[in-house]
Amino acid sequence: MFTRRLRKSISAIVLAAALPLTSTAQEVKGLTVHESKDSAPTQLNFRENNLGEAPNIVLILLDDVGYAQMGHMGGQIETPAFDEIAENGLTYSRFHTTALCSPTRASLLTGRNHHRAETGAIMEIGTGNDGYTMKLPKEVGSFARVLQQKGYSTSWYGKNHNVPDWEASFTGPFDRWPNDLGFDYFYGFLGGDTDQFHPALVEDRKRIEAPETNVDGSPYHLTTDMADKAINYIQSVNAVAPDKPFFVYFSPGAVHAPHQAPAEYIEKYKGKFDAGWDVYREQAFNNMKAKGIIPADTQLTPRPESLPAWDSLTDEQRMVYARMMEVFAGFTEHTDTQIRRLYDAVEDMGKMDNTIFVYIAGDNGASAEGGIEGLLNEMAFFNGVPEKWEDKVEAVKSNRLGSEDYFNHMPAAWAWAVNSPYQWTKQIASHLGGVRNAMAISYPNGIDERGEVRTQFAHVTDIAPTLLEVAGIEMPKEIDGAPQEPIDGTSLVYSFNDEDAAETHTTQYFEILGNLGIYHDGWWAGAMRNIPWESNSTGQVNITDMEWELYDLSKDFSQSENMAEKMPEKLEYMKYLFFAEAAKGNALPIDDRRTERFRSSFRPSLTAGLNEFRYPNGLRIPEGATPFTKFQSHTLEANLDGYKKGDQGVLITQGGRFAGFVLRVDKSGYVYYEYCNSVDKFSIKSKVKVPSGVTSIKAEIVMDEKKPYTPASIKLFADGKEIGIGRVDKTVPNLYSLDETLDVGKDSGTAVTDNYKVKGSQYSGILNYVQLNIIDKYGNTLSK
């Protein structure tokens, strides 16, 4: 480009020199003379697109939050940010999500129904079925990309969970990572959840390790770190280009498990839930009525028979369960407090009037995945491994629940309680407890009223068109050359200043894991197939033979009176409408499988057909990019450049404290293979120290059977000589972690056992690589 311009300039000079002088050089035919007074620089695109008055956008999405959890919604937890936004703007009392995280997030970003976004479930359980591949099509582009192309500064903090599990390594492809979905900057994690004290952090496309402290010097916590980064980003944009609008997508992993928070937030709630879940649910219900959030004639739906009454529990059970709720409450308030910091930062910049805050309290209802007794380790749920009650009691009595020691989750009955007044919880797309979430919107320049409630039906697909309309931008027909499918949602701007406006989103289907629902003109029909706290609840009933329920939501706000027997013809019409809408939305055939879909055989795999893997020192890859070794015999062999006395550290590890394995050498020279199956930990130590000069340290893991939960025999070798044996009584069948990685040469996450520390875990000798081979029960590497 520069060379072409230089040649043109030289030619012009030569030509001008050859022409006779005149008094008006500009009039010479064939010659153009540029003068400085006529020159103007190319405009910045946000100015070209007239975005100087466009609003800043802050979109907040919490995780696993119940309708009655936030303070403004009648809950007994302090939530200063949500309350402030609702009081300075609007509360949408009939806003709906999909009942599960990844699907909601895909619909939020694209404005399309989740199956059209190929996200019929979470990223870890993608299949080959249309609607369930988890591969976001280019034809359903994100509204963030539209904002970015028009000139917005765009950034995303926190949970992603929209990158397919097998695309989450450094090999990509990256076209479904945040940067390629329209975000200039991403800081967060890719998986379904992460340890709040030891997160599996990603910055843009690079995996990084979290610092030891927050910016203010306090002990590290991910949500605080995210708020620090978001505040710094908008302040920097304002400093460099104060008239350039920004879009911040703030989606913390909170309050998804693990429920981890600074101790002072947890202690604040000590004793506040001793009355139990039945009382909490009723108090929240009464508070919502008093506030006008729900109609005065709303009915409180009863507790499911499979959940115990609080009064039926023992004193010990009440002690444990109350503490679990205290931790959950502390986690909620801490998260909301960090969001309030972001809110205050916008106000301090003087940009509050022209900033729209959309605060969605939950990507689904509160989670019942903690089961009847709650969990110390969520991986136990995903792997179907029962925990020991005495361990729960010890965690509470030692006052360590909510700390880095646990990946904890509250009991299902607390999730039901904070979903007041509705039936059921997260995953249950057939009922409002799974799909109805609180949402608050403030926008001083665009919303005249303060503190009002909007009752129009709204859905997560409505957010994209709402924000585009507020920004004065239309969804283009093409994004990056890909023709775009129509948006399914409808903008909510029509309701901003008219509480009586007729709703525009009049029909919406729901489907998650075989739980089905349909809304149409005030009516709701649904059929429930899976209960989250019952791992074998699918049964043998065909999808087409499920029992459906019918509700008139125009008169029955909480879905309390089943009209199916009274109005069979209406029910049949609604069932027909569900399958018609589901077919249009790419949801058929419905895939209702649950836990077994976590196994890699159900989805694309980078390792399919391969049985030998050479992993270089320093490698760090997510579980979706690793071979499936859960009930498959395999070997781990570290190639060393001659072991020397004192060499120590991790050779290879996958997962961590809450499920995983590690092969390491301690400072004395003993070799360890250690394993965590979510509940129990096993440590196999060599009988002798590693001799100097050894170039191979190997662990052979032979499964008793090729089926879930099988025990395994472990052998340790140094240069082919057996130096130790041991047993793992039960192995995990599905997952080590939703976000911890396989690491070679060090541990970047959490330690598998308390016998070593992550800090200083890097192998101090020369490790060339680790060879992982899939073998048969005789120790032979399987052929391709």
FIRO-795700 format. One line per field, with one value per residue (C-alpha): x, y, z. Coordinates in Angstrom, 1 decimal, decimal comma, padded with zeros to 4 digits. Layout:
px X/... .
py Y/... .
pz Z/... .
end
This chain:
px 000,0/002,8/004,8/001,8/001,2/004,8/004,9/001,8/003,2/006,5/004,6/002,5/005,7/007,3/004,2/003,8/007,4/007,0/003,9/004,1/003,6/000,2/-001,4/-004,0/-002,3/-005,5/-007,1/-004,5/-006,4/-005,5/-003,8/-005,2/-003,5/-004,2/-003,9/-003,8/-007,0/-008,9/-007,6/-009,7/-008,9/-011,1/-013,7/-013,6/-016,4/-018,4/-018,6/-019,4/-022,2/-023,5/-022,9/-021,9/-025,2/-025,7/-026,0/-023,4/-024,6/-024,0/-025,5/-025,3/-026,2/-026,0/-025,9/-028,4/-030,4/-034,0/-036,8/-037,1/-033,4/-032,6/-033,6/-035,8/-037,7/-038,6/-035,6/-033,7/-030,3/-028,9/-028,4/-027,5/-026,9/-030,0/-032,1/-030,7/-031,2/-034,8/-035,6/-034,2/-035,8/-038,1/-038,6/-039,8/-041,9/-042,5/-039,1/-038,0/-034,9/-034,4/-033,9/-030,2/-027,0/-025,4/-028,8/-029,8/-026,4/-026,6/-030,1/-029,0/-026,1/-028,0/-031,6/-032,5/-034,1/-031,5/-031,9/-031,6/-028,3/-027,5/-027,3/-030,0/-028,0/-024,6/-021,4/-020,1/-022,9/-023,1/-024,2/-024,6/-028,3/-029,4/-030,2/-027,8/-024,4/-023,3/-021,7/-023,1/-023,8/-022,5/-026,0/-027,1/-024,5/-024,2/-025,5/-022,2/-020,6/-023,0/-022,3/-018,5/-018,7/-020,7/-018,0/-018,8/-015,9/-017,0/-015,8/-016,9/-016,1/-016,7/-018,5/-018,5/-019,8/-020,6/-017,4/-017,9/-015,9/-013,7/-012,9/-011,7/-008,0/-005,3/-005,8/-009,3/-011,1/-011,7/-014,7/-017,0/-014,6/-015,6/-013,2/-014,7/-018,3/-017,8/-015,8/-012,6/-011,6/-012,5/-011,5/-013,1/-013,5/-014,8/-016,4/-019,6/-018,1/-014,8/-013,1/-013,6/-010,3/-008,3/-010,1/-009,1/-008,7/-008,6/-007,7/-008,8/-007,4/-004,7/-005,0/-003,5/-003,1/-004,9/-002,9/-002,6/-004,4/-007,0/-005,9/-006,7/-004,5/-007,3/-007,2/-008,0/-011,6/-012,7/-015,7/-013,7/-011,0/-013,7/-015,1/-011,6/-011,0/-014,3/-014,0/-010,5/-011,7/-014,5/-012,3/-009,7/-012,2/-013,5/-010,0/-008,9/-012,2/-014,8/-017,4/-017,1/-019,9/-019,0/-020,7/-019,8/-021,1/-020,6/-021,5/-019,9/-019,9/-021,8/-023,9/-023,3/-021,4/-018,9/-020,5/-017,3/-017,1/-015,0/-015,6/-016,9/-019,8/-020,7/-020,6/-023,0/-025,8/-025,0/-028,3/-030,5/-031,9/-032,4/-036,1/-035,6/-036,7/-040,4/-040,4/-038,1/-040,3/-043,4/-041,7/-040,4/-043,9/-045,5/-042,8/-043,3/-047,0/-046,4/-044,0/-046,4/-044,0/-046,7/-050,5/-052,3/-054,3/-051,1/-051,0/-048,0/-047,4/-046,7/-043,4/-042,8/-043,4/-039,8/-038,4/-038,5/-040,2/-037,8/-039,6/-039,0/-035,2/-032,9/-031,0/-027,8/-029,4/-030,8/-027,4/-025,7/-028,4/-028,8/-025,0/-025,1/-027,7/-025,6/-022,7/-025,0/-026,4/-022,9/-021,9/-024,9/-024,3/-020,6/-021,3/-023,9/-021,6/-019,0/-021,6/-022,5/-018,9/-019,2/-022,5/-020,9/-017,9/-020,3/-021,9/-018,5/-017,7/-020,9/-022,3/-025,2/-028,0/-026,9/-026,1/-028,6/-028,2/-029,9/-029,5/-030,8/-030,8/-030,1/-029,7/-032,2/-033,9/-031,9/-030,1/-031,3/-028,2/-027,0/-029,4/-031,4/-028,4/-026,4/-022,8/-019,3/-018,2/-020,3/-018,2/-019,8/-023,1/-021,8/-020,1/-022,9/-020,7/-022,5/-020,9/-020,5/-022,7/-020,1/-017,9/-020,7/-021,0/-017,2/-017,1/-019,7/-018,3/-014,8/-016,2/-014,6/-017,6/-017,5/-013,7/-011,2/-011,5/-014,9/-016,7/-020,0/-023,7/-026,8/-029,6/-032,4/-035,0/-033,2/-033,3/-037,0/-037,4/-035,6/-037,7/-040,8/-043,7/-043,1/-042,9/-039,5/-036,0/-033,2/-033,4/-037,2/-038,3/-041,8/-042,5/-041,8/-039,4/-036,9/-037,5/-038,8/-036,1/-036,0/-034,8/-034,3/-033,5/-032,5/-031,9/-032,5/-032,4/-034,9/-037,2/-039,3/-040,7/-038,8/-039,5/-042,4/-043,2/-043,7/-045,8/-045,6/-044,2/-040,5/-037,9/-034,1/-034,3/-035,8/-032,6/-030,6/-033,3/-033,9/-030,3/-030,0/-033,0/-031,8/-028,5/-030,3/-028,8/-030,6/-029,6/-027,9/-028,9/-025,3/-022,5/-019,0/-020,5/-022,9/-026,6/-028,5/-031,5/-034,3/-034,2/-036,8/-037,1/-039,0/-037,7/-038,9/-038,5/-042,3/-042,9/-040,3/-042,8/-046,1/-047,0/-050,3/-048,7/-049,9/-047,1/-045,5/-043,8/-046,9/-045,6/-042,5/-041,5/-039,2/-037,1/-034,3/-033,3/-036,7/-038,6/-041,1/-043,1/-045,1/-046,5/-049,1/-051,4/-051,4/-051,7/-049,0/-048,6/-045,8/-044,5/-041,8/-039,5/-036,4/-036,1/-032,6/-032,1/-033,2/-030,4/-032,6/-035,8/-036,0/-038,1/-039,3/-042,2/-041,8/-041,6/-045,0/-046,6/-045,6/-048,3/-048,9/-050,2/-052,2/-052,2/-054,1/-051,3/-053,6/-055,4/-052,9/-049,6/-047,7/-048,8/-050,7/-053,9/-053,5/-056,4/-055,6/-058,6/-061,0/-059,8/-058,6/-059,2/-057,2/-054,4/-054,3/-054,0/-051,1/-049,4/-049,8/-048,4/-045,4/-044,3/-045,0/-042,8/-040,2/-039,9/-039,6/-037,0/-034,9/-035,5/-036,7/-035,9/-035,7/-032,6/-033,4/-030,3/-028,5/-025,3/-024,1/-023,8/-020,8/-018,8/-016,8/-018,1/-021,3/-019,7/-016,8/-013,4/-009,9/-008,6/-011,0/-009,2/-005,9/-004,3/-000,8/-000,3/003,0/002,5/005,4/006,5/004,4/001,3/-002,1/-005,3/-009,0/-010,6/-012,5/-009,2/-007,9/-008,4/-011,2/-009,5/-012,3/-012,7/-010,1/-006,7/-003,8/-000,2/001,5/005,3/007,5/010,6/013,4/016,8/018,3/016,8/019,0/018,7/016,4/014,4/010,8/007,4/004,4/005,0/001,4/-002,0/-005,6/-008,4/-007,6/-008,9/-012,5/-011,7/-008,6/-005,1/-001,5/001,8/004,6/007,9/008,4/011,5/012,9/012,7/009,6/007,1/003,4/000,3/-002,7/-006,3/-009,6/-012,9/-014,9/-015,3/-012,3/-008,6/-006,0/-002,2/000,1/003,7/006,8/008,6/012,0/013,4/014,1/017,7/019,9/020,1/016,6/015,1/011,6/009,0/005,8/002,4/000,3/-003,4/-005,3/-009,1/-010,7/-013,5/-014,3/-017,4/-018,2/-016,9/-014,6/-011,6/-008,1/-004,7/-001,8/001,9/004,8/008,0/011,4/013,3/011,0/011,6/008,5/008,9/005,4/001,8/-001,6/-005,3/-008,0/-011,2/-013,6/-012,9/-015,0/-017,2/-017,8/-015,8/-012,8/-013,8/-015,9/-012,9/-009,6/-007,1/-004,6/-001,1/002,3/005,3/003,3/-000,2/-002,0/-005,3/-006,0/-003,9/-005,4/-004,5/-003,2/000,2/001,6/001,0/000,2/002,6/006,0/004,6/006,7/009,0/012,5/014,4/014,4/011,2/011,0/007,5/004,9/003,6/000,0/-001,0/-004,4/-003,8/-005,5/-005,7/-002,3/-000,5/-000,3/-001,0/-004,2/-003,8/-005,5 .
py 000,0/002,5/001,6/002,2/005,6/006,6/005,7/007,8/010,8/010,7/010,4/013,5/015,5/014,6/015,4/018,7/019,6/018,9/021,2/024,9/027,1/028,7/031,0/028,3/024,9/023,2/024,0/022,0/019,2/015,7/016,8/016,7/018,7/017,8/020,7/020,2/022,3/019,8/016,7/014,9/011,6/008,5/008,5/006,0/003,4/004,2/007,8/006,9/004,7/007,6/005,7/008,8/008,9/005,1/003,7/001,7/-001,8/-003,9/-007,4/-009,5/-013,2/-015,2/-018,9/-021,3/-018,7/-019,1/-016,7/-015,9/-015,6/-011,9/-009,4/-007,4/-010,5/-011,3/-013,4/-013,3/-012,6/-009,1/-008,2/-004,5/-004,4/-006,3/-004,3/-000,9/-001,7/-002,9/000,1/002,5/000,7/-002,2/-005,8/-008,3/-010,9/-013,2/-013,6/-017,1/-019,0/-022,6/-024,4/-025,2/-023,1/-023,6/-023,4/-020,2/-018,7/-019,6/-018,1/-015,0/-014,3/-015,1/-014,3/-017,8/-020,7/-023,1/-026,0/-023,6/-022,6/-026,4/-026,2/-028,6/-029,3/-028,4/-028,5/-031,7/-033,8/-033,0/-035,7/-036,1/-035,3/-032,0/-029,5/-031,2/-030,9/-028,0/-026,4/-022,8/-022,3/-019,3/-018,6/-017,8/-015,1/-013,2/-009,7/-008,9/-009,4/-006,9/-004,3/-004,9/-004,3/-001,1/000,2/-000,9/-001,9/-005,4/-007,5/-010,7/-011,8/-015,1/-018,3/-019,2/-022,7/-022,2/-023,7/-027,4/-029,6/-031,0/-027,5/-026,1/-026,9/-024,6/-026,4/-024,9/-024,3/-020,9/-019,7/-020,5/-018,9/-015,5/-013,5/-014,8/-014,3/-010,6/-009,8/-007,8/-009,2/-012,3/-013,1/-016,2/-019,9/-022,2/-025,0/-025,4/-024,4/-023,7/-023,5/-019,9/-019,9/-021,8/-021,2/-022,7/-019,2/-018,3/-014,8/-014,4/-017,7/-018,4/-020,5/-018,6/-019,2/-017,0/-014,6/-015,4/-012,2/-009,7/-006,2/-004,9/-007,5/-009,6/-013,5/-014,4/-015,0/-015,2/-013,0/-010,2/-010,6/-010,4/-007,2/-005,7/-006,6/-005,2/-002,0/-001,5/-002,2/000,4/003,0/002,4/002,7/005,9/007,3/006,6/007,1/008,7/008,9/005,2/003,0/-000,2/-003,5/-005,5/-009,1/-010,1/-013,7/-015,1/-018,8/-017,8/-019,2/-022,5/-025,1/-024,9/-022,6/-020,8/-017,4/-015,3/-016,4/-013,1/-013,3/-016,7/-015,9/-013,0/-015,5/-017,8/-018,9/-017,1/-020,2/-022,4/-022,3/-024,3/-024,4/-024,6/-021,4/-019,6/-020,5/-019,2/-016,0/-015,2/-015,9/-013,4/-010,9/-011,0/-010,5/-007,5/-006,0/-006,5/-008,7/-011,4/-011,1/-011,1/-014,3/-016,3/-019,8/-021,3/-024,7/-027,6/-029,4/-032,5/-035,7/-036,8/-033,8/-034,1/-031,6/-029,6/-030,7/-034,3/-033,9/-034,8/-032,0/-033,1/-032,9/-029,5/-028,3/-029,5/-028,2/-024,8/-024,3/-025,3/-022,6/-020,0/-020,7/-020,4/-017,0/-015,7/-016,7/-014,9/-011,6/-011,6/-012,0/-009,3/-007,0/-007,3/-006,4/-003,3/-002,3/-002,4/-000,4/002,2/002,5/003,4/006,0/007,4/007,9/010,0/007,6/006,1/007,9/006,6/003,0/000,2/-002,5/-005,8/-008,0/-011,6/-013,5/-017,0/-018,9/-021,3/-021,9/-022,8/-026,1/-029,3/-031,2/-031,3/-034,2/-034,8/-034,5/-031,8/-032,4/-031,7/-032,3/-031,7/-034,2/-036,9/-036,0/-036,1/-039,5/-041,0/-041,7/-041,5/-039,3/-040,3/-038,5/-038,3/-036,3/-033,7/-033,4/-032,9/-030,2/-028,2/-028,8/-027,8/-024,6/-025,3/-025,5/-022,9/-022,8/-024,2/-027,6/-028,4/-028,2/-028,0/-027,8/-027,3/-029,9/-030,0/-028,8/-025,4/-025,1/-025,7/-023,2/-020,3/-021,1/-020,0/-020,0/-022,4/-026,1/-027,8/-026,5/-026,3/-028,9/-029,0/-027,2/-028,4/-026,2/-022,6/-023,5/-024,4/-021,6/-018,5/-016,1/-012,6/-009,9/-006,2/-003,5/000,1/002,7/006,3/007,7/005,2/004,2/006,9/005,0/003,8/000,6/-000,7/-004,3/-005,6/-008,6/-009,3/-012,8/-012,5/-015,0/-015,0/-014,8/-011,3/-009,8/-009,6/-007,8/-005,5/-004,4/-004,0/-001,8/000,3/000,8/001,8/-001,1/-003,7/-007,3/-007,6/-010,2/-011,5/-011,7/-012,3/-013,6/-016,1/-015,5/-015,1/-017,0/-014,8/-014,0/-015,9/-013,3/-010,0/-006,7/-005,7/-001,9/-001,7/-002,4/000,0/002,9/001,1/-001,4/-002,3/-003,0/-006,3/-008,9/-009,6/-012,9/-015,1/-018,6/-020,4/-024,0/-025,5/-028,7/-029,9/-033,5/-034,7/-032,3/-030,5/-027,3/-024,9/-021,5/-019,9/-016,9/-017,3/-021,1/-023,6/-027,3/-029,4/-033,0/-033,9/-036,9/-036,4/-035,3/-033,8/-035,5/-038,9/-040,3/-043,0/-041,1/-041,4/-044,6/-046,5/-044,3/-043,0/-039,3/-039,4/-041,2/-038,9/-037,5/-033,8/-031,1/-027,9/-024,5/-021,3/-018,8/-015,8/-016,8/-019,1/-017,2/-019,9/-022,9/-024,4/-025,9/-028,6/-028,3/-031,3/-033,4/-030,5/-029,3/-032,4/-030,7/-027,7/-029,9/-031,9/-028,6/-027,5/-030,8/-030,5/-027,0/-028,1/-030,7/-028,2/-025,5/-028,0/-029,2/-025,7/-025,0/-028,0/-029,8/-033,1/-035,9/-035,2/-036,6/-037,3/-039,1/-037,7/-038,8/-041,3/-038,5/-037,2/-040,0/-039,0/-041,8/-039,8/-036,8/-035,7/-036,5/-035,4/-038,7/-041,1/-044,1/-043,2/-045,2/-043,6/-040,0/-038,2/-035,1/-032,7/-031,0/-027,9/-029,1/-028,1/-029,3/-029,6/-032,9/-032,8/-033,0/-036,0/-039,7/-041,4/-043,4/-043,6/-047,4/-048,1/-049,6/-047,3/-046,5/-043,2/-043,2/-040,2/-039,9/-038,2/-036,9/-038,9/-038,7/-037,0/-037,2/-034,4/-034,1/-033,9/-032,7/-033,6/-035,7/-035,7/-035,0/-034,7/-033,2/-032,5/-032,4/-033,3/-036,1/-037,0/-038,6/-037,6/-039,4/-037,6/-037,9/-036,6/-034,8/-038,1/-039,9/-042,0/-042,4/-041,9/-042,6/-041,0/-041,0/-039,3/-040,8/-037,8/-039,2/-041,5/-040,9/-043,6/-043,2/-045,9/-045,3/-047,0/-049,4/-047,9/-044,6/-043,9/-044,7/-042,0/-042,1/-043,5/-042,3/-043,9/-043,7/-045,5/-046,2/-049,0/-048,8/-052,0/-052,0/-055,1/-054,7/-052,4/-050,9/-047,9/-047,8/-050,8/-051,1/-050,9/-052,4/-050,1/-050,9/-048,5/-049,0/-047,3/-048,2/-051,2/-052,6/-052,9/-050,7/-050,5/-051,9/-050,9/-050,8/-048,2/-049,7/-047,6/-045,4/-042,6/-043,4/-040,0/-036,9/-035,7/-032,1/-029,6/-027,3/-028,5/-029,6/-032,4/-030,9/-032,3/-031,3/-029,4/-029,0/-025,8/-026,4/-028,2/-031,0/-034,5/-035,3/-033,3/-035,1/-032,4/-028,7/-027,1/-024,3/-025,7/-028,7/-028,2/-031,1/-029,9/-032,3/-032,6/-034,1/-034,6/-035,9/-038,3/-041,1/-042,1/-045,4/-047,2/-050,9/-054,2/-056,1/-057,7/-054,4/-054,4/-051,1/-051,4/-051,3/-048,6 .
pz 000,0/001,0/-002,1/-004,4/-002,8/-003,1/-006,8/-007,4/-005,5/-007,5/-010,8/-009,8/-009,0/-012,3/-014,2/-012,5/-013,2/-016,9/-017,2/-017,9/-015,0/-014,6/-012,0/-011,1/-010,9/-009,8/-013,2/-015,1/-016,9/-015,8/-012,6/-009,1/-006,4/-002,8/-000,3/003,5/004,0/001,8/003,5/006,1/008,0/007,7/010,4/013,2/012,6/015,7/014,6/011,0/012,4/014,5/017,8/019,7/021,5/021,6/025,1/026,9/027,7/030,7/030,5/033,7/033,8/037,1/037,3/039,0/040,8/042,1/041,5/045,2/045,9/045,4/048,1/045,8/044,9/048,5/049,3/052,5/051,0/050,5/046,9/046,6/042,9/041,7/044,1/043,0/039,3/039,9/042,0/039,4/036,5/035,9/037,2/034,7/036,7/033,8/032,2/031,1/030,4/029,0/032,3/031,6/031,4/027,9/026,1/027,8/027,1/023,4/023,1/025,0/022,6/019,4/020,0/018,6/020,3/021,7/019,4/016,4/018,0/018,1/021,9/023,2/026,4/027,9/026,0/027,6/026,3/022,6/020,2/016,5/016,6/014,9/017,6/020,1/018,4/020,6/017,6/017,2/013,5/011,7/010,5/014,1/014,8/018,1/018,6/020,2/016,8/015,4/018,1/017,6/013,9/014,4/016,7/020,3/022,6/023,7/026,6/028,3/031,9/033,6/032,4/028,8/028,4/024,7/023,4/022,5/024,9/022,1/020,7/024,0/023,6/022,1/018,8/018,4/016,1/017,6/015,7/018,6/021,3/022,7/020,6/017,4/018,7/018,8/021,9/021,9/025,2/027,2/030,8/032,4/032,0/029,2/031,2/033,1/036,4/038,0/041,4/042,6/044,5/041,8/038,5/035,2/033,7/030,0/028,8/025,2/023,7/026,3/029,4/032,4/036,1/038,6/040,8/044,6/045,6/044,3/043,2/046,7/048,3/049,6/049,2/045,6/044,5/040,9/041,0/042,6/040,0/037,2/038,6/038,9/035,2/034,0/035,9/034,6/031,0/031,0/032,7/030,0/027,2/028,7/029,1/025,5/023,6/025,9/023,1/022,2/023,7/025,5/025,9/029,0/029,4/033,0/033,6/036,9/037,6/040,7/042,2/040,4/042,5/043,9/046,5/047,6/049,2/051,5/055,1/056,3/053,8/054,9/058,6/058,1/057,5/060,5/062,1/059,6/058,0/061,0/060,5/057,3/053,7/054,2/056,2/053,8/050,9/052,6/053,8/050,3/048,9/051,3/050,7/046,9/047,4/049,6/047,1/044,2/042,4/042,1/042,0/045,3/044,3/043,5/045,2/046,8/045,2/047,6/048,2/046,1/047,9/047,3/049,3/053,1/055,3/057,5/060,6/059,7/059,9/062,8/064,6/062,9/059,4/060,2/061,3/058,1/055,7/057,4/057,0/053,4/052,8/054,8/052,4/049,4/050,7/051,4/047,9/046,4/048,3/047,6/043,9/043,8/045,8/043,0/040,4/042,5/042,2/038,5/038,7/040,9/038,5/035,6/037,9/038,9/035,2/034,8/032,3/034,3/032,4/029,1/030,2/030,0/032,7/032,1/035,1/034,7/038,0/036,7/033,5/034,9/038,3/041,4/041,0/042,7/041,5/045,1/045,7/048,9/051,2/049,5/048,3/049,4/045,9/042,8/040,8/042,9/041,3/037,8/038,5/040,5/043,5/046,9/049,6/053,2/055,7/058,3/055,9/055,6/059,3/059,7/057,0/058,9/062,4/061,2/059,7/056,3/054,1/051,4/051,5/048,9/050,5/049,0/045,7/047,6/046,6/048,8/049,1/046,5/049,0/049,3/045,5/045,6/048,4/046,6/043,5/045,4/044,5/041,6/041,2/040,6/039,7/037,2/034,4/034,6/031,5/031,9/035,0/036,0/038,7/036,0/033,5/035,3/036,5/037,9/035,6/036,2/033,6/034,3/031,6/032,7/029,2/027,9/030,8/032,4/035,4/038,4/040,4/038,3/037,4/033,9/033,5/029,7/028,8/028,1/027,0/026,9/023,1/023,6/025,0/021,7/019,7/022,8/023,0/019,3/019,2/022,1/020,3/017,1/015,1/013,0/012,8/009,4/006,8/006,8/009,4/008,2/004,9/006,5/005,8/009,1/010,2/011,6/015,3/017,4/020,2/020,1/021,5/025,0/024,2/023,6/027,3/028,7/029,1/028,8/031,5/029,8/026,4/024,8/024,9/021,6/022,5/022,5/021,8/023,2/023,4/026,1/026,1/028,3/028,8/027,8/030,0/027,7/027,9/025,7/026,3/024,1/024,7/028,5/028,6/029,5/029,0/030,2/030,6/033,1/032,4/034,6/038,2/038,9/042,3/041,0/038,8/037,3/036,8/033,0/033,1/030,1/028,9/025,3/024,7/022,9/025,9/028,6/031,0/030,3/032,6/031,6/033,3/032,6/033,6/033,0/036,1/037,8/038,1/039,9/037,9/040,8/039,3/036,7/034,2/032,1/033,1/032,9/029,4/027,5/024,1/025,0/026,3/023,0/021,1/023,3/022,8/019,1/019,2/021,2/018,6/015,8/017,5/018,5/014,9/013,7/016,3/015,3/018,6/017,1/017,6/021,4/023,1/026,8/027,8/030,8/032,7/030,1/027,5/029,5/028,0/024,9/022,8/022,3/020,7/018,4/019,8/019,0/020,2/018,4/016,9/018,6/021,4/021,7/022,9/023,5/025,7/025,9/029,2/029,8/028,0/029,4/027,8/028,8/029,4/026,1/024,3/026,2/025,6/027,6/030,3/032,9/032,7/030,1/031,0/030,2/031,0/031,9/031,1/031,8/029,7/031,7/030,8/033,6/037,1/039,7/043,4/044,6/041,4/042,4/041,2/039,1/035,9/034,8/036,3/035,2/037,2/040,8/044,4/043,4/040,9/039,1/039,1/039,5/038,8/040,7/042,5/046,0/047,3/048,8/045,4/045,9/043,1/043,7/041,7/043,4/042,5/043,6/042,7/043,9/047,4/048,2/047,7/046,9/047,2/045,8/046,8/045,4/047,7/046,8/045,8/042,1/041,3/039,8/036,0/035,5/032,2/032,5/035,3/034,5/036,0/034,6/035,4/034,6/035,0/036,5/033,9/031,1/032,8/035,0/038,6/038,0/040,4/039,0/039,8/039,7/039,0/039,2/037,2/037,0/033,7/033,3/036,9/039,1/042,2/043,6/043,4/044,7/044,1/043,4/044,8/042,6/039,5/038,2/035,1/033,5/034,4/036,3/036,0/034,1/033,8/035,3/032,8/032,0/032,9/032,1/034,3/036,9/038,5/037,5/039,3/042,6/044,1/043,8/047,4/050,4/050,1/047,8/047,0/043,7/044,4/043,7/041,9/038,8/038,1/038,9/036,7/033,0/031,8/028,0/027,6/029,0/026,9/027,5/025,9/025,9/026,7/027,1/030,4/029,6/029,2/025,5/023,6/021,6/017,9/015,9 .
end
